[in-house]
Amino acid sequence: MTASAPTTTLGNNHGKEIILVVDDEASIRRILETRLSMIGYQVVTACDGIEALELFKTTQPDLVVLDVMMPKLDGYGVCQELRKESDVPIVMLTALGDVADRITGLELGADDYVVKPFSPKELEARIRCVLRRVEKESIAGSPNSGVITVGELRIDTNKRQVYRGDERIRLTGMEFSLLELLVSRSGEPFSRGEILKDVWGYTPERHVDTRVVDVHISRLRSKLEDDPANPELILTARGTGYLFQRIVDAVASEGT
């Protein structure tokens, strides 16, 4: 089924989360539209990158499933354009065995990837996990929420925002969740497997799966560290994984 741009903005009028599926294979679009609709999502589809960007503006989806290899504008180009203006969760579909595809997509801002040929159930599980992180981001803070200060860095766990001085540092939902996990046990190392299970919601089946964590750590460092090549905040625990190095200086309740 080939999608055409809707005449009106869809919006989320019925409380259903909207998923934009972008793939040049009609069979994949049909399968995903059917399955995702059956489990309660509102689905719109696009067959190339240009149409995807047009639909994104009119539908404002809650998540984008994005194939890499497409005509007119590939998935990398779409991901780059979306990240200029939005932190919408992006799950990329990549070629079997092509690790470079996966890493490139993650470096450009994708939250996760699924390898083709894929199990629809696996993709559905990834979508649910990523959307749970977004839902958490939109929920008002609990009474224990506050602001964690680490040097010049201010981490607002209520609003799920990070500041350096008065400047806000834009993080995606998954990036903030990763940072929040590391800070929750400052000074203690997490293995890549632990991080993947806690933040992404699944256990790695192959060593390459943990590259999702490595790339997100690299992205966090590029945004938070003064010198990402010589990090002082997020360190590598040799033979283990990663840890947040600095001790939390202060925790202030909201409004203080």
C-alpha positions in Angstrom: 0.0 0.0 0.0 1.5 3.3 -1.1 0.8 6.1 1.3 -0.2 9.6 0.3 0.0 12.6 2.4 -3.2 13.2 4.5 -5.3 16.3 3.8 -5.4 17.2 7.5 -3.1 16.8 10.4 -3.8 13.5 12.2 -3.0 14.6 15.7 -3.5 12.2 18.6 -7.2 12.8 19.0 -8.1 9.3 20.3 -5.1 8.8 22.6 -3.4 6.4 20.2 0.3 6.8 19.7 1.2 7.5 16.1 3.9 5.6 14.4 5.4 6.6 11.0 6.7 3.6 9.1 9.1 4.4 6.3 10.2 1.7 4.0 10.4 1.3 0.2 9.2 -2.3 0.3 5.4 -2.4 0.1 5.2 -5.8 1.8 7.0 -4.5 4.9 4.8 -1.4 5.1 1.6 -3.6 4.8 2.8 -6.1 7.5 3.8 -3.4 9.9 0.7 -1.3 9.4 -1.5 -4.3 10.0 0.4 -5.6 13.1 1.0 -2.3 14.7 -2.7 -1.2 14.2 -3.8 -4.5 15.8 -1.9 -3.7 19.0 -3.4 -0.2 19.3 -1.1 2.2 17.4 -2.2 4.7 14.7 0.0 4.0 11.7 1.0 6.1 8.7 3.4 4.9 6.0 5.8 6.5 3.6 7.7 4.8 0.7 10.7 7.1 0.5 12.6 9.7 2.5 11.0 12.8 1.0 7.5 11.6 1.6 8.6 10.6 5.2 9.6 14.2 6.0 6.4 15.6 4.5 4.3 13.1 6.6 6.3 13.9 9.7 5.2 17.5 9.5 1.5 16.8 9.0 1.2 13.9 11.4 3.7 14.6 14.2 4.2 10.9 15.0 5.3 9.6 18.4 7.9 7.3 16.9 9.5 6.7 13.5 10.4 3.3 12.1 13.0 4.1 9.4 14.6 2.0 6.8 18.1 2.8 5.7 18.1 2.0 2.0 15.4 4.1 0.2 15.1 6.1 -3.0 15.2 9.9 -3.2 16.5 10.4 0.4 17.9 7.5 2.4 17.3 6.8 6.1 20.5 8.6 7.2 19.3 11.7 5.5 15.9 11.5 7.0 17.4 10.9 10.5 19.7 13.9 10.1 16.8 16.2 9.0 14.5 15.0 11.9 17.2 15.5 14.5 17.6 19.2 13.4 14.1 19.9 14.8 12.9 17.0 16.9 13.8 14.4 19.5 11.2 12.0 18.3 12.3 8.4 18.9 13.7 6.7 15.8 14.1 2.9 15.3 16.1 2.1 12.2 15.8 -1.0 10.0 19.3 -2.0 8.8 20.7 -4.7 6.5 21.7 -8.1 8.0 25.3 -8.2 9.0 26.1 -4.7 8.0 27.4 -3.3 11.3 28.5 0.0 9.6 24.8 0.7 8.8 23.8 0.3 12.4 26.6 2.4 13.8 26.1 5.2 11.3 22.4 5.4 12.1 23.0 5.5 15.8 25.6 8.2 15.4 23.2 10.3 13.5 20.7 10.2 16.4 18.6 6.9 16.1 17.6 5.4 19.4 17.8 1.8 18.4 17.9 -0.5 15.3 16.4 -3.8 14.2 18.2 -6.0 11.7 16.5 -7.2 8.5 15.1 -9.7 8.0 13.4 -9.1 11.4 10.7 -10.6 13.5 7.7 -8.3 13.8 7.4 -9.3 17.4 11.0 -8.1 18.0 10.3 -4.7 16.4 7.0 -4.4 18.4 9.0 -5.0 21.6 11.6 -2.4 20.7 8.9 0.1 19.9 7.1 -0.5 23.3 10.4 0.0 25.2 11.3 3.2 23.4 7.8 4.7 23.9 7.9 3.8 27.6 10.9 6.0 27.9 9.1 8.8 26.2 6.1 8.4 28.4 8.3 8.5 31.5 9.7 11.8 30.1 6.3 13.4 30.0 5.2 12.3 33.5 5.4 14.9 36.2 8.1 14.3 38.8 7.6 12.4 42.0 8.1 14.1 45.4 11.7 12.8 45.3 12.5 14.4 42.0 15.0 17.2 42.1 18.0 18.8 40.5 21.4 17.0 40.7 24.4 19.3 40.4 27.7 18.0 39.2 30.1 20.9 38.7 28.6 23.2 36.1 26.2 20.5 35.0 22.6 20.5 36.3 20.5 17.4 35.8 16.8 18.1 36.3 15.3 14.6 37.0 11.8 16.1 37.2 11.7 17.7 33.7 14.3 15.2 32.4 16.5 18.1 31.1 20.2 18.9 31.4 21.8 22.3 31.6 25.3 23.7 31.6 24.9 27.0 33.4 21.8 28.6 31.8 22.3 26.7 28.5 20.1 23.6 28.0 21.8 20.6 26.5 19.4 18.7 24.2 19.2 15.0 24.9 16.9 12.4 23.4 14.8 10.4 25.8 17.1 7.4 25.6 20.2 9.6 26.1 18.7 11.0 29.3 17.6 7.6 30.5 21.2 6.4 30.0 22.6 9.4 31.9 20.1 9.0 34.7 21.0 5.3 35.1 24.7 6.1 35.4 24.2 9.0 37.8 21.9 6.8 40.0 25.0 4.8 41.1 27.7 7.4 40.7 31.1 5.9 40.8 29.9 2.3 40.3 30.5 0.6 36.9 27.7 -0.8 34.8 28.4 -3.5 32.2 27.1 -2.9 28.7 24.7 -5.8 29.1 23.2 -4.2 32.3 22.8 -0.9 30.6 21.2 -2.4 27.5 18.7 -4.4 29.6 17.8 -1.4 31.9 17.6 1.4 29.3 16.7 -0.5 26.1 14.8 -3.3 27.7 16.4 -6.4 26.2 19.3 -8.7 26.8 22.1 -8.7 24.1 22.1 -11.9 22.0 25.2 -11.0 20.1 28.3 -9.0 21.1 27.5 -6.4 18.4 24.2 -5.6 20.1 26.1 -3.7 22.8 27.4 -1.2 20.3 24.1 0.6 20.8 25.4 1.4 24.3 28.8 2.4 23.0 27.5 4.8 20.5 25.0 6.4 22.9 27.9 6.9 25.5 29.9 8.6 22.7 26.9 10.9 21.9 26.5 11.7 25.6 30.2 12.5 26.0 30.1 14.8 22.9 27.3 16.8 24.5 28.4 16.8 28.2 32.1 16.6 28.3 34.5 19.6 27.8 36.9 17.3 26.0 35.0 14.1 24.8 38.3 12.5 23.9 39.4 12.7 27.5 36.2 12.4 29.4 35.9 13.4 33.1 32.2 12.6 33.7 31.5 9.4 31.9 34.5 7.0 32.1 35.2 3.6 30.7 35.4 0.9 33.3 38.1 -1.3 31.7 36.8 -4.8 31.1 33.4 -3.9 32.4 31.5 -1.0 30.8 30.9 2.5 32.0 30.5 4.6 35.1 29.6 8.2 36.0 32.8 9.4 37.7 32.0 12.4 39.7 30.3 12.4 43.1 27.0 14.2 43.2 27.6 17.5 44.8 24.1 18.4 45.7 20.5 17.4 45.3 18.0 20.3 45.4 14.3 20.0 45.5 12.4 21.7 42.7 11.9 25.3 43.3 14.9 25.8 45.6 
